[in-house]
Amino acid sequence: MTPVRTALLASAAVLPGLAALHAAPAISTFGPLRNTVMPRLAGQGRPDHIALTFDDGPDHLSTPHFLRVLEAQEVRATFFLLGSMLHRSRGLAKEMAAAGHELAVHGWQHRPLAFRGPQATWSDLARARDAVADVTGRAPTFFRPPYGVMTTASHLACRRLGLNPVLWTNWGADWRKRATPRSVQDTVLHNLHGGGTILLHDSDCTSATGSWRVTLRALPYLLDACRERGWQVGPLREHGVAPVRPRT
């Protein structure tokens, strides 16, 4: 057997193992398991508090409507921004930060990290982090991966960049074409407990067209339900989730 063939066979044997190692953290996408054994990654915080988070903005067509509802309700939230969307709506992002909302990182493009290598993952997160920092004047604290899929590379990139990965305990499944305000409410509130983190979307850029309107209609009822249960609603920075320190 030639040295080249030996090397190729060895590589073929090693590559599946490396791929499995890279994708292993994706098991955290299974909500019940994540909420039970990975409470920090799930975003579980203070028992008297609910973290309200939105993904996929800023969107100049939809996000301002959410901002008006939140202002009327005197609620602040965490918005996980896509760098590609932020690039087109810098002024809106500045308005969000000025209104007291927390801006966090959702990556530059909404692409699964499972199909990206370490360097591409780091570059995507770093580019988005820098874009958010440029708008707010401070480095963002939190990161949520597209589709909620973490990888070994994304965990390592977060450590290097000083980002704390946070997924969610409850979502509204509001991206679906068949979603309704009632379905969003019921899905969010099912098994919602104090300390939970809610995931909604303030843009339909990766969801069913117009789905943000359903979320918008559900939002006031969700806020009322949380208050009736004695929970404060606010951003992750007030939720008691400890940030990581960047690795030098």
Sequence and secondary structure as in RCSB ss.txt:
>XXXX:A:sequence
MTPVRTALLASAAVLPGLAALHAAPAISTFGPLRNTVMPRLAGQGRPDHIALTFDDGPDHLSTPHFLRVLEAQEV
RATFFLLGSMLHRSRGLAKEMAAAGHELAVHGWQHRPLAFRGPQATWSDLARARDAVADVTGRAPTFFRPPYGVM
TTASHLACRRLGLNPVLWTNWGADWRKRATPRSVQDTVLHNLHGGGTILLHDSDCTSATGSWRVTLRALPYLLDA
CRERGWQVGPLREHGVAPVRPRT
>XXXX:A:secstr
  HHHHHHHHHHHHHHHHHHHHHGGGGGGSHHHHHHH HHHHT   TTEEEEEEES   TTTHHHHHHHHHHHT 
  EEEE HHHHHH HHHHHHHHHTT EEEE  SS   GGGS HHHHHHHHHHHHHHHHHHHSS   EE  GGG  
 HHHHHHHHHHT EE   SEE  TTSTT  HHHHHHHHHTT  TT EEEEES  TTSSTTHHHHHHHHHHHHHHH
HHHTT EEE GGGTT        
